[in-house]
Amino acid sequence: MDNQDVCRILNISKRTLQTYRNNSTLVYTQISHKIFYEPEDVETVIHKLKSK
């Protein structure tokens, strides 16, 4: 999944997504200049956000 997919699914801005990357809330992989996320990791964040 790329940034756009994750922002849409989590209903967050690109800046919030950057914050999640910075504070290790969301694990990512960078290939060249493109950032990707595993669907399982996004699902984990969804559950964390719901439990708050």
PDB file of N, H, CA, C and O in Angstrom:
ATOM      1  N   MET A   1       0.845  -1.166   0.000  1.00  0.00           N
ATOM      2  CA  MET A   1       0.000   0.000   0.000  1.00  0.00           C
ATOM      3  C   MET A   1       0.895   1.237   0.000  1.00  0.00           C
ATOM      4  O   MET A   1       1.965   1.236   0.610  1.00  0.00           O
ATOM      5  N   ASP A   2       0.460   2.272  -0.676  1.00  0.00           N
ATOM      6  H   ASP A   2      -0.409   2.272  -1.171  1.00  0.00           H
ATOM      7  CA  ASP A   2       1.253   3.489  -0.691  1.00  0.00           C
ATOM      8  C   ASP A   2       0.617   4.547   0.225  1.00  0.00           C
ATOM      9  O   ASP A   2      -0.399   4.291   0.870  1.00  0.00           O
ATOM     10  N   ASN A   3       1.232   5.734   0.270  1.00  0.00           N
ATOM     11  H   ASN A   3       2.057   5.941  -0.255  1.00  0.00           H
ATOM     12  CA  ASN A   3       0.756   6.811   1.141  1.00  0.00           C
ATOM     13  C   ASN A   3      -0.710   7.158   0.900  1.00  0.00           C
ATOM     14  O   ASN A   3      -1.480   7.324   1.846  1.00  0.00           O
ATOM     15  N   GLN A   4      -1.085   7.265  -0.356  1.00  0.00           N
ATOM     16  H   GLN A   4      -0.459   7.131  -1.125  1.00  0.00           H
ATOM     17  CA  GLN A   4      -2.446   7.655  -0.695  1.00  0.00           C
ATOM     18  C   GLN A   4      -3.455   6.627  -0.186  1.00  0.00           C
ATOM     19  O   GLN A   4      -4.501   6.990   0.353  1.00  0.00           O
ATOM     20  N   ASP A   5      -3.142   5.359  -0.359  1.00  0.00           N
ATOM     21  H   ASP A   5      -2.292   5.064  -0.797  1.00  0.00           H
ATOM     22  CA  ASP A   5      -4.030   4.289   0.115  1.00  0.00           C
ATOM     23  C   ASP A   5      -4.225   4.368   1.628  1.00  0.00           C
ATOM     24  O   ASP A   5      -5.346   4.300   2.133  1.00  0.00           O
ATOM     25  N   VAL A   6      -3.116   4.513   2.328  1.00  0.00           N
ATOM     26  H   VAL A   6      -2.205   4.568   1.918  1.00  0.00           H
ATOM     27  CA  VAL A   6      -3.172   4.518   3.792  1.00  0.00           C
ATOM     28  C   VAL A   6      -3.914   5.755   4.304  1.00  0.00           C
ATOM     29  O   VAL A   6      -4.709   5.652   5.239  1.00  0.00           O
ATOM     30  N   CYS A   7      -3.669   6.901   3.713  1.00  0.00           N
ATOM     31  H   CYS A   7      -3.024   6.984   2.954  1.00  0.00           H
ATOM     32  CA  CYS A   7      -4.372   8.124   4.122  1.00  0.00           C
ATOM     33  C   CYS A   7      -5.879   7.964   3.916  1.00  0.00           C
ATOM     34  O   CYS A   7      -6.669   8.387   4.760  1.00  0.00           O
ATOM     35  N   ARG A   8      -6.266   7.371   2.829  1.00  0.00           N
ATOM     36  H   ARG A   8      -5.625   7.027   2.143  1.00  0.00           H
ATOM     37  CA  ARG A   8      -7.684   7.175   2.539  1.00  0.00           C
ATOM     38  C   ARG A   8      -8.306   6.192   3.525  1.00  0.00           C
ATOM     39  O   ARG A   8      -9.389   6.445   4.053  1.00  0.00           O
ATOM     40  N   ILE A   9      -7.636   5.086   3.773  1.00  0.00           N
ATOM     41  H   ILE A   9      -6.757   4.881   3.344  1.00  0.00           H
ATOM     42  CA  ILE A   9      -8.170   4.051   4.656  1.00  0.00           C
ATOM     43  C   ILE A   9      -8.285   4.562   6.100  1.00  0.00           C
ATOM     44  O   ILE A   9      -9.285   4.320   6.774  1.00  0.00           O
ATOM     45  N   LEU A  10      -7.256   5.267   6.559  1.00  0.00           N
ATOM     46  H   LEU A  10      -6.443   5.464   6.011  1.00  0.00           H
ATOM     47  CA  LEU A  10      -7.263   5.760   7.940  1.00  0.00           C
ATOM     48  C   LEU A  10      -7.970   7.109   8.080  1.00  0.00           C
ATOM     49  O   LEU A  10      -8.214   7.589   9.188  1.00  0.00           O
ATOM     50  N   ASN A  11      -8.291   7.705   6.938  1.00  0.00           N
ATOM     51  H   ASN A  11      -8.093   7.315   6.039  1.00  0.00           H
ATOM     52  CA  ASN A  11      -8.934   9.021   6.932  1.00  0.00           C
ATOM     53  C   ASN A  11      -8.076  10.057   7.667  1.00  0.00           C
ATOM     54  O   ASN A  11      -8.548  10.774   8.549  1.00  0.00           O
ATOM     55  N   ILE A  12      -6.807  10.109   7.273  1.00  0.00           N
ATOM     56  H   ILE A  12      -6.424   9.527   6.557  1.00  0.00           H
ATOM     57  CA  ILE A  12      -5.851  11.036   7.875  1.00  0.00           C
ATOM     58  C   ILE A  12      -5.140  11.820   6.773  1.00  0.00           C
ATOM     59  O   ILE A  12      -5.203  11.465   5.596  1.00  0.00           O
ATOM     60  N   SER A  13      -4.471  12.879   7.177  1.00  0.00           N
ATOM     61  H   SER A  13      -4.420  13.168   8.133  1.00  0.00           H
ATOM     62  CA  SER A  13      -3.707  13.687   6.225  1.00  0.00           C
ATOM     63  C   SER A  13      -2.316  13.074   6.006  1.00  0.00           C
ATOM     64  O   SER A  13      -1.882  12.184   6.738  1.00  0.00           O
ATOM     65  N   LYS A  14      -1.648  13.577   4.989  1.00  0.00           N
ATOM     66  H   LYS A  14      -2.001  14.300   4.394  1.00  0.00           H
ATOM     67  CA  LYS A  14      -0.279  13.120   4.723  1.00  0.00           C
ATOM     68  C   LYS A  14       0.646  13.487   5.876  1.00  0.00           C
ATOM     69  O   LYS A  14       1.581  12.752   6.193  1.00  0.00           O
ATOM     70  N   ARG A  15       0.379  14.623   6.495  1.00  0.00           N
ATOM     71  H   ARG A  15      -0.380  15.220   6.237  1.00  0.00           H
ATOM     72  CA  ARG A  15       1.215  15.059   7.621  1.00  0.00           C
ATOM     73  C   ARG A  15       1.034  14.142   8.827  1.00  0.00           C
ATOM     74  O   ARG A  15       2.003  13.828   9.518  1.00  0.00           O
ATOM     75  N   THR A  16      -0.176  13.721   9.078  1.00  0.00           N
ATOM     76  H   THR A  16      -0.963  13.976   8.517  1.00  0.00           H
ATOM     77  CA  THR A  16      -0.419  12.777  10.178  1.00  0.00           C
ATOM     78  C   THR A  16       0.271  11.454   9.890  1.00  0.00           C
ATOM     79  O   THR A  16       0.844  10.833  10.785  1.00  0.00           O
ATOM     80  N   LEU A  17       0.213  11.035   8.652  1.00  0.00           N
ATOM     81  H   LEU A  17      -0.252  11.540   7.925  1.00  0.00           H
ATOM     82  CA  LEU A  17       0.894   9.801   8.263  1.00  0.00           C
ATOM     83  C   LEU A  17       2.398   9.939   8.499  1.00  0.00           C
ATOM     84  O   LEU A  17       3.041   8.998   8.965  1.00  0.00           O
ATOM     85  N   GLN A  18       2.951  11.083   8.186  1.00  0.00           N
ATOM     86  H   GLN A  18       2.429  11.848   7.808  1.00  0.00           H
ATOM     87  CA  GLN A  18       4.375  11.342   8.448  1.00  0.00           C
ATOM     88  C   GLN A  18       4.673  11.227   9.942  1.00  0.00           C
ATOM     89  O   GLN A  18       5.692  10.657  10.332  1.00  0.00           O
ATOM     90  N   THR A  19       3.799  11.760  10.761  1.00  0.00           N
ATOM     91  H   THR A  19       2.972  12.223  10.444  1.00  0.00           H
ATOM     92  CA  THR A  19       3.974  11.676  12.215  1.00  0.00           C
ATOM     93  C   THR A  19       3.949  10.219  12.667  1.00  0.00           C
ATOM     94  O   THR A  19       4.749   9.820  13.513  1.00  0.00           O
ATOM     95  N   TYR A  20       3.047   9.429  12.117  1.00  0.00           N
ATOM     96  H   TYR A  20       2.397   9.753  11.429  1.00  0.00           H
ATOM     97  CA  TYR A  20       2.984   8.005  12.452  1.00  0.00           C
ATOM     98  C   TYR A  20       4.284   7.297  12.086  1.00  0.00           C
ATOM     99  O   TYR A  20       4.749   6.421  12.815  1.00  0.00           O
ATOM    100  N   ARG A  21       4.859   7.679  10.968  1.00  0.00           N
ATOM    101  H   ARG A  21       4.482   8.391  10.376  1.00  0.00           H
ATOM    102  CA  ARG A  21       6.156   7.089  10.587  1.00  0.00           C
ATOM    103  C   ARG A  21       7.246   7.543  11.550  1.00  0.00           C
ATOM    104  O   ARG A  21       8.062   6.735  11.996  1.00  0.00           O
ATOM    105  N   ASN A  22       7.262   8.824  11.869  1.00  0.00           N
ATOM    106  H   ASN A  22       6.600   9.480  11.507  1.00  0.00           H
ATOM    107  CA  ASN A  22       8.310   9.371  12.734  1.00  0.00           C
ATOM    108  C   ASN A  22       8.299   8.767  14.131  1.00  0.00           C
ATOM    109  O   ASN A  22       9.358   8.498  14.699  1.00  0.00           O
ATOM    110  N   ASN A  23       7.118   8.553  14.687  1.00  0.00           N
ATOM    111  H   ASN A  23       6.257   8.771  14.226  1.00  0.00           H
ATOM    112  CA  ASN A  23       7.061   8.025  16.053  1.00  0.00           C
ATOM    113  C   ASN A  23       6.880   6.502  16.094  1.00  0.00           C
ATOM    114  O   ASN A  23       6.548   5.934  17.134  1.00  0.00           O
ATOM    115  N   SER A  24       7.102   5.860  14.956  1.00  0.00           N
ATOM    116  H   SER A  24       7.372   6.321  14.111  1.00  0.00           H
ATOM    117  CA  SER A  24       7.076   4.392  14.827  1.00  0.00           C
ATOM    118  C   SER A  24       5.709   3.781  15.109  1.00  0.00           C
ATOM    119  O   SER A  24       5.622   2.614  15.490  1.00  0.00           O
ATOM    120  N   THR A  25       4.659   4.540  14.931  1.00  0.00           N
ATOM    121  H   THR A  25       4.729   5.488  14.621  1.00  0.00           H
ATOM    122  CA  THR A  25       3.316   3.999  15.052  1.00  0.00           C
ATOM    123  C   THR A  25       3.026   3.083  13.879  1.00  0.00           C
ATOM    124  O   THR A  25       2.327   2.079  14.016  1.00  0.00           O
ATOM    125  N   LEU A  26       3.567   3.437  12.730  1.00  0.00           N
ATOM    126  H   LEU A  26       4.135   4.253  12.618  1.00  0.00           H
ATOM    127  CA  LEU A  26       3.318   2.665  11.516  1.00  0.00           C
ATOM    128  C   LEU A  26       4.649   2.299  10.855  1.00  0.00           C
ATOM    129  O   LEU A  26       5.466   3.165  10.539  1.00  0.00           O
ATOM    130  N   VAL A  27       4.841   1.013  10.658  1.00  0.00           N
ATOM    131  H   VAL A  27       4.178   0.309  10.914  1.00  0.00           H
ATOM    132  CA  VAL A  27       6.062   0.508  10.024  1.00  0.00           C
ATOM    133  C   VAL A  27       5.947   0.701   8.517  1.00  0.00           C
ATOM    134  O   VAL A  27       4.869   0.540   7.944  1.00  0.00           O
ATOM    135  N   TYR A  28       7.053   1.044   7.884  1.00  0.00           N
ATOM    136  H   TYR A  28       7.928   1.175   8.349  1.00  0.00           H
ATOM    137  CA  TYR A  28       7.036   1.268   6.446  1.00  0.00           C
ATOM    138  C   TYR A  28       8.330   0.779   5.812  1.00  0.00           C
ATOM    139  O   TYR A  28       9.324   0.520   6.490  1.00  0.00           O
ATOM    140  N   THR A  29       8.284   0.663   4.497  1.00  0.00           N
ATOM    141  H   THR A  29       7.477   0.874   3.946  1.00  0.00           H
ATOM    142  CA  THR A  29       9.453   0.313   3.701  1.00  0.00           C
ATOM    143  C   THR A  29       9.591   1.363   2.615  1.00  0.00           C
ATOM    144  O   THR A  29       8.611   1.753   1.981  1.00  0.00           O
ATOM    145  N   GLN A  30      10.822   1.816   2.409  1.00  0.00           N
ATOM    146  H   GLN A  30      11.618   1.499   2.924  1.00  0.00           H
ATOM    147  CA  GLN A  30      11.056   2.813   1.372  1.00  0.00           C
ATOM    148  C   GLN A  30      11.876   2.190   0.250  1.00  0.00           C
ATOM    149  O   GLN A  30      12.951   1.634   0.473  1.00  0.00           O
ATOM    150  N   ILE A  31      11.340   2.298  -0.952  1.00  0.00           N
ATOM    151  H   ILE A  31      10.467   2.749  -1.133  1.00  0.00           H
ATOM    152  CA  ILE A  31      12.039   1.820  -2.146  1.00  0.00           C
ATOM    153  C   ILE A  31      12.195   3.026  -3.051  1.00  0.00           C
ATOM    154  O   ILE A  31      11.211   3.618  -3.494  1.00  0.00           O
ATOM    155  N   SER A  32      13.440   3.384  -3.321  1.00  0.00           N
ATOM    156  H   SER A  32      14.240   2.904  -2.961  1.00  0.00           H
ATOM    157  CA  SER A  32      13.764   4.649  -3.990  1.00  0.00           C
ATOM    158  C   SER A  32      13.142   5.766  -3.169  1.00  0.00           C
ATOM    159  O   SER A  32      13.480   5.926  -1.997  1.00  0.00           O
ATOM    160  N   HIS A  33      12.240   6.541  -3.759  1.00  0.00           N
ATOM    161  H   HIS A  33      11.965   6.411  -4.711  1.00  0.00           H
ATOM    162  CA  HIS A  33      11.613   7.634  -3.018  1.00  0.00           C
ATOM    163  C   HIS A  33      10.162   7.340  -2.677  1.00  0.00           C
ATOM    164  O   HIS A  33       9.429   8.226  -2.239  1.00  0.00           O
ATOM    165  N   LYS A  34       9.755   6.113  -2.876  1.00  0.00           N
ATOM    166  H   LYS A  34      10.351   5.393  -3.232  1.00  0.00           H
ATOM    167  CA  LYS A  34       8.359   5.742  -2.636  1.00  0.00           C
ATOM    168  C   LYS A  34       8.260   4.921  -1.350  1.00  0.00           C
ATOM    169  O   LYS A  34       9.086   4.047  -1.089  1.00  0.00           O
ATOM    170  N   ILE A  35       7.237   5.219  -0.556  1.00  0.00           N
ATOM    171  H   ILE A  35       6.565   5.929  -0.768  1.00  0.00           H
ATOM    172  CA  ILE A  35       7.051   4.551   0.722  1.00  0.00           C
ATOM    173  C   ILE A  35       5.865   3.595   0.615  1.00  0.00           C
ATOM    174  O   ILE A  35       4.821   3.921   0.050  1.00  0.00           O
ATOM    175  N   PHE A  36       6.064   2.409   1.175  1.00  0.00           N
ATOM    176  H   PHE A  36       6.912   2.144   1.634  1.00  0.00           H
ATOM    177  CA  PHE A  36       5.038   1.370   1.138  1.00  0.00           C
ATOM    178  C   PHE A  36       4.767   0.851   2.544  1.00  0.00           C
ATOM    179  O   PHE A  36       5.623   0.906   3.427  1.00  0.00           O
ATOM    180  N   TYR A  37       3.545   0.343   2.726  1.00  0.00           N
ATOM    181  H   TYR A  37       2.850   0.298   2.008  1.00  0.00           H
ATOM    182  CA  TYR A  37       3.107  -0.189   4.012  1.00  0.00           C
ATOM    183  C   TYR A  37       2.494  -1.556   3.793  1.00  0.00           C
ATOM    184  O   TYR A  37       1.839  -1.793   2.778  1.00  0.00           O
ATOM    185  N   GLU A  38       2.703  -2.450   4.737  1.00  0.00           N
ATOM    186  H   GLU A  38       3.235  -2.257   5.562  1.00  0.00           H
ATOM    187  CA  GLU A  38       2.065  -3.761   4.699  1.00  0.00           C
ATOM    188  C   GLU A  38       0.628  -3.609   5.194  1.00  0.00           C
ATOM    189  O   GLU A  38       0.384  -2.908   6.177  1.00  0.00           O
ATOM    190  N   PRO A  39      -0.317  -4.253   4.529  1.00  0.00           N
ATOM    191  CA  PRO A  39      -1.725  -4.170   4.980  1.00  0.00           C
ATOM    192  C   PRO A  39      -1.910  -4.592   6.446  1.00  0.00           C
ATOM    193  O   PRO A  39      -2.742  -4.029   7.157  1.00  0.00           O
ATOM    194  N   GLU A  40      -1.140  -5.569   6.883  1.00  0.00           N
ATOM    195  H   GLU A  40      -0.464  -6.027   6.306  1.00  0.00           H
ATOM    196  CA  GLU A  40      -1.244  -6.033   8.275  1.00  0.00           C
ATOM    197  C   GLU A  40      -0.857  -4.921   9.259  1.00  0.00           C
ATOM    198  O   GLU A  40      -1.464  -4.784  10.320  1.00  0.00           O
ATOM    199  N   ASP A  41       0.154  -4.136   8.897  1.00  0.00           N
ATOM    200  H   ASP A  41       0.647  -4.248   8.035  1.00  0.00           H
ATOM    201  CA  ASP A  41       0.592  -3.046   9.764  1.00  0.00           C
ATOM    202  C   ASP A  41      -0.456  -1.936   9.823  1.00  0.00           C
ATOM    203  O   ASP A  41      -0.670  -1.336  10.877  1.00  0.00           O
ATOM    204  N   VAL A  42      -1.098  -1.669   8.712  1.00  0.00           N
ATOM    205  H   VAL A  42      -0.924  -2.156   7.856  1.00  0.00           H
ATOM    206  CA  VAL A  42      -2.163  -0.665   8.676  1.00  0.00           C
ATOM    207  C   VAL A  42      -3.335  -1.151   9.532  1.00  0.00           C
ATOM    208  O   VAL A  42      -3.941  -0.369  10.264  1.00  0.00           O
ATOM    209  N   GLU A  43      -3.642  -2.420   9.436  1.00  0.00           N
ATOM    210  H   GLU A  43      -3.149  -3.054   8.841  1.00  0.00           H
ATOM    211  CA  GLU A  43      -4.719  -3.007  10.244  1.00  0.00           C
ATOM    212  C   GLU A  43      -4.414  -2.872  11.738  1.00  0.00           C
ATOM    213  O   GLU A  43      -5.311  -2.596  12.536  1.00  0.00           O
ATOM    214  N   THR A  44      -3.179  -3.063  12.104  1.00  0.00           N
ATOM    215  H   THR A  44      -2.451  -3.288  11.457  1.00  0.00           H
ATOM    216  CA  THR A  44      -2.764  -2.913  13.499  1.00  0.00           C
ATOM    217  C   THR A  44      -2.999  -1.484  13.981  1.00  0.00           C
ATOM    218  O   THR A  44      -3.469  -1.276  15.099  1.00  0.00           O
ATOM    219  N   VAL A  45      -2.679  -0.513  13.155  1.00  0.00           N
ATOM    220  H   VAL A  45      -2.297  -0.682  12.247  1.00  0.00           H
ATOM    221  CA  VAL A  45      -2.887   0.889  13.519  1.00  0.00           C
ATOM    222  C   VAL A  45      -4.380   1.178  13.661  1.00  0.00           C
ATOM    223  O   VAL A  45      -4.783   1.914  14.562  1.00  0.00           O
ATOM    224  N   ILE A  46      -5.187   0.618  12.800  1.00  0.00           N
ATOM    225  H   ILE A  46      -4.859   0.020  12.068  1.00  0.00           H
ATOM    226  CA  ILE A  46      -6.638   0.800  12.889  1.00  0.00           C
ATOM    227  C   ILE A  46      -7.133   0.318  14.259  1.00  0.00           C
ATOM    228  O   ILE A  46      -7.933   0.997  14.903  1.00  0.00           O
ATOM    229  N   HIS A  47      -6.667  -0.835  14.695  1.00  0.00           N
ATOM    230  H   HIS A  47      -6.018  -1.387  14.172  1.00  0.00           H
ATOM    231  CA  HIS A  47      -7.094  -1.375  15.985  1.00  0.00           C
ATOM    232  C   HIS A  47      -6.580  -0.510  17.141  1.00  0.00           C
ATOM    233  O   HIS A  47      -7.286  -0.313  18.130  1.00  0.00           O
ATOM    234  N   LYS A  48      -5.366  -0.001  17.016  1.00  0.00           N
ATOM    235  H   LYS A  48      -4.793  -0.161  16.212  1.00  0.00           H
ATOM    236  CA  LYS A  48      -4.834   0.877  18.062  1.00  0.00           C
ATOM    237  C   LYS A  48      -5.665   2.151  18.176  1.00  0.00           C
ATOM    238  O   LYS A  48      -5.960   2.608  19.280  1.00  0.00           O
ATOM    239  N   LEU A  49      -6.038   2.718  17.044  1.00  0.00           N
ATOM    240  H   LEU A  49      -5.798   2.347  16.147  1.00  0.00           H
ATOM    241  CA  LEU A  49      -6.814   3.959  17.046  1.00  0.00           C
ATOM    242  C   LEU A  49      -8.219   3.729  17.611  1.00  0.00           C
ATOM    243  O   LEU A  49      -8.754   4.587  18.314  1.00  0.00           O
ATOM    244  N   LYS A  50      -8.808   2.589  17.308  1.00  0.00           N
ATOM    245  H   LYS A  50      -8.374   1.892  16.737  1.00  0.00           H
ATOM    246  CA  LYS A  50     -10.156   2.292  17.811  1.00  0.00           C
ATOM    247  C   LYS A  50     -10.161   2.084  19.315  1.00  0.00           C
ATOM    248  O   LYS A  50     -11.147   2.389  19.985  1.00  0.00           O
ATOM    249  N   SER A  51      -9.068   1.568  19.844  1.00  0.00           N
ATOM    250  H   SER A  51      -8.267   1.320  19.299  1.00  0.00           H
ATOM    251  CA  SER A  51      -9.020   1.274  21.278  1.00  0.00           C
ATOM    252  C   SER A  51      -8.778   2.519  22.135  1.00  0.00           C
ATOM    253  O   SER A  51      -8.900   2.461  23.359  1.00  0.00           O
ATOM    254  N   LYS A  52      -8.442   3.625  21.508  1.00  0.00           N
ATOM    255  H   LYS A  52      -8.342   3.671  20.514  1.00  0.00           H
ATOM    256  CA  LYS A  52      -8.195   4.872  22.263  1.00  0.00           C
ATOM    257  C   LYS A  52      -9.474   5.574  22.595  1.00  0.00           C
ATOM    258  O   LYS A  52      -9.452   6.632  23.223  1.00  0.00           O
TER     259      LYS A  52
END
